[in-house]
Amino acid sequence: MSSEPTKDEWKETITRWLKEEKMFRREVEDETATFHLMANYPPGSPRLVYIAQPDEYKDRIAIVSGTPISPEYQKALSRLPAEERNEIFYNLRMQLMQRQSTFEVTKDSKTGIWSHVLLTNTVFLSELTKPALIRGIEDTFKSFLIIVWTLDHHLEVHVDDQLHYFS
């Protein structure tokens, strides 16, 4: 009977999987995590995703990505009547609730307009396989696409994709 993989073995395994998929970027120093890795998804793109095992949760990894709401979107949203803007945000929340990933919204304190969305997915180590990791990463990306495409559609604004990436 084999024992459970150690934290170092999980880190090595996840790093290997990310490298096999041409997503691995680098390890991140983080005092709050057992390990913390940075990757690009889609592979080769500048879009960042972080895979970490938070110190407080030894039984899972967190897959985290986020997107700022571009200044162009914020300007277009500010020109809408509050009722229409609130309807867009309501519909976005309902669409994002259908995803496996959870989301956290930061709003501008004065306008209530979204300024940033953080997307998080969790995979328990007991269920962690390469396909589960990749599906978790893909789900945060699909949630990002819901945000961008919904705003593009409602605002009739298409923003340069570079504005949606963290560096």
Secondary structure, 3 states (H helix, E strand, C coil): CCCCCCHHHHHHHHHHHHHHCCCEEEECCCCCEEEEEEEECCCCCCCEEEEEEECCCCCEEEEEEEEECCHHHHHHHHCCCHHHHHHHHHHHHHHHCCCCCEEEEEECCCCCCEEEEEEEEEEEHHHCCHHHHHHHHHHHHHHHHHHHHHHHHHHCCCCCHHHHCCC
